[in-house]
Amino acid sequence: VAKGDLEQISALFSHLVPEEIAELLEATPSKDRQVLWQAIPTDQQGEILTHTNEEVRANLLTTMESHEIAGLAEELETDDIVDIAQSLKPEEQEALLSSLDEQERTAVETALSFPEDTAGGLMSTDFISVRADIALDVVLRYLRQLGSLPASTTTLFVRDRDDHYVGTLKITDLLVHDGETLVEELVNTHIPAVRAYLPAKTVAHLFEKNDLISAPVVNDNNQILGRITIDDVVDIIREEAEHAQMASAGLDEDEDIFAPARRAAKRRTFWLGINLLTAIFASIVIGLFDASIEKVVALAVLMPIIASMGGIAGTQTATIVIRALATGKLAKSNSRSLLIKETTVGLFNGLIWAILTGTAVLLWFQDAALSAIFATAMLINLIAAAFAGAMIPLVLQRLKIDPALASGLMLTTVTDSLGFFVFLGLATIVLL
Amino acid sequence: VAKGDLEQISALFSHLVPEEIAELLEATPSKDRQVLWQAIPTDQQGEILTHTNEEVRANLLTTMESHEIAGLAEELETDDIVDIAQSLKPEEQEALLSSLDEQERTAVETALSFPEDTAGGLMSTDFISVRADIALDVVLRYLRQLGSLPASTTTLFVRDRDDHYVGTLKITDLLVHDGETLVEELVNTHIPAVRAYLPAKTVAHLFEKNDLISAPVVNDNNQILGRITIDDVVDIIREEAEHAQMASAGLDEDEDIFAPARRAAKRRTFWLGINLLTAIFASIVIGLFDASIEKVVALAVLMPIIASMGGIAGTQTATIVIRALATGKLAKSNSRSLLIKETTVGLFNGLIWAILTGTAVLLWFQDAALSAIFATAMLINLIAAAFAGAMIPLVLQRLKIDPALASGLMLTTVTDSLGFFVFLGLATIVLL
């Protein structure tokens, strides 16, 4: 992609929408990315930046001067300016803010005052609100004066005399009802307003549950501060769902796939360090039985199978539980049923694989005692794995630790150490 | 939740939206679920079914008679009837179809003729289209006659005299422009129509890229068949993102968390079987070196550490690559850069952990040769893990095998077997 000359690239870019160019930039190794970035017309750079992930955005912004960043902001709506401001260092943020006009600055400052992952941090301030006690004709005249409406406007927000949020008015109602009808006769009071401090994840669930296209954001006095639209929510939903996948490998969902190798290594090395501790723990368990292994080497040959099967079975259970927790389908009331169900699954699987692998070991090593020990250890470890796979995420959630992040390693510690311990322990008692 | 008496449950349900009841049903163990289901008013059951996942839906539908299912359909829009029909056995589907009126039946049959995961299978037929050559006043009169518009209607679809799709007309344009303006003066021809056979995943990307709320579905003649709205797309995006997470543990993203233990065990046992084969392969590798282990038991104690670190490092790389592939950010052109970057990360991490763990082994076993062998094996396995973690998903993708499903096990086979082989092999050469 990045080998052609700049003119060709510019020509190519002119056929793409900003989201596509953003994806292209994310998919481009760091050095070439800078070259591509220079080829993008300045008036499009801002829009494109709002579509890249955080790390790529920060990476591109570091190459720009303050006045260039201020230039970008001119083309953008306030929620997009907020996105960019959040990626800047404090002094650059200051410079950007001071380049905005009064009204925009206030809007951006309000949004910046809320944490990034709350409704307030997500909202834009381009919404239209009307008073409840006016007639549709008046609303229509007002809209005609405005000339154009913000994107994704399916409803207007309705407020009372004291600027409190009342409900929403469908744009389509303006079309099908008589002009003298009052707004308050048509207002839908069932669309909930979103409190500014509501976590982004909860906002996303609210949108999904109610099939919303947009929703108002209000302060503690129920006054409208801004608006969240479905396109922001789609981003949250994608990130939230990807979070579990990435977190289980100790990764961040905003990771730039072309981050410099040294930085990527540094970040991942922490996770390898934690894993080393759990692996050493399993090794110590093996070390307890080194005399047994010396006498029956088959133990060393077979022990990874028990640990590995336990790891897989536990991961299956944990994956289901983590997803159920993330989507809010598991709570105190039903977690006991799930624990019982998963342990029963572990029992079934344990029986099946104890018999099958026990037979295989008998054929391989021609040793009935070894085969019985192996089968017993397999059964115990698969049941324990299912129980731990369900229990660990549930306990972590209760302790307010992200289950997606920590479950995998804790689970492996259990299935490896327990698998080795049961197998080698039984063998030591029975064989020696 | 499910212990109270039925009246209480009914009272509770009357406060919930259908999506919430659906979540509640998914979160309820199988037996209690049937009890709850009976407590739901028949006129709400249909709407609720459209919000549950496929397995729970099929589970609930099996308990119902054909005429009850036909009853549900009366309350539903055509795309929701299609969802339900897709979960039915052929003869039940037939019965449901014959209970519909002419117009609905044609709409449902059209949608059923497309695979479930294509635009055609997702679309609903409740859309409004207008001719390009009429004036806004005429459109307004038409809409007033209809009285109410389908949910999420932000645009009307514009067609020409021969019913070909031309573009979209914003509802808000009707408000702010003069009544004599012709539709064709305002039509936005940049909103792409979706071909009926386009995969659902591609449809979702199209919506995300263009921030769409709805889009028309057309046949090969460019005639409008139906409409896809953002709420369907949100479901696709969630499923798509969850797919990778679930698939890596051999699970299906539509899995009912309260499926009967026996069925769940049967499904997961296949995955455990595949894993057993890879674990046995690793065991055979260990078996090659049983004489060495007999002489130096420390090898058996340390070997799981090498395999485990390789597994984690490889999984980190594979997770990033699988996500990049799923989101379309990796193609032929940039996969070489990624392979080089990830292998470099593997080299950095390999060096760090070879030095650290080598030192630890020296302190633990007081054996310089063993320490050097361990460090070398760690370095080699971490580099190989990074290379394999990037390579395996790329190759699987090229072979049209789902990388999310198969990468994990193939990777573990490499990191375990290679880790054991390099460590035990080096030890055999050097120590014996």
Interface residues (C-beta under 8 A of the other chain):
Chain A: V1 V17 E19 E20 E23 E26 A27 T28 P29 L140 L143 R144 L146 G147 S148 L149 A151 S152 T153 T154 I171 T172 L174 L175 V176 F207 E208 K209 N210 D211 I213 I230 D231 V233 V234 I237 R238 A241 E242 A244 Q245 M246 S248 A249 G250 L251 E255 I257 F258 A261 R262 A264 A265 R268 T269 W271 L272 N275 L276 T278 A279 I280 A282 S283 I286 G287 D290 A291 I293 E294 V297 A298 L299 A300 V301 L302 M303 P304 I305 A307 S308 M309 I312 A313 T315 Q316 T319 I320 R323 A324 T327 G328 K329 L330 A331 S333 N334 S337 L338 K341 E342 T344 V345 F348 N349 I352 W353 L356 T357 A360 T412 D416 F420
Chain B: V1 V17 E19 E20 E23 E26 A27 T28 P29 L140 L143 R144 L146 G147 S148 L149 A151 S152 T153 T154 I171 T172 L174 L175 V176 F207 E208 K209 N210 D211 I213 I230 D231 V233 V234 I237 R238 A241 E242 A244 Q245 M246 S248 A249 G250 L251 E255 I257 F258 A261 R262 A264 A265 R268 T269 W271 L272 N275 L276 T278 A279 I280 A282 S283 I286 G287 D290 A291 I293 E294 V297 A298 L299 A300 V301 L302 M303 P304 I305 A307 S308 M309 I312 A313 T315 Q316 T319 I320 R323 A324 T327 G328 K329 L330 A331 S333 N334 S337 L338 K341 E342 T344 V345 F348 N349 I352 W353 L356 T357 A360 T412 D416 F420
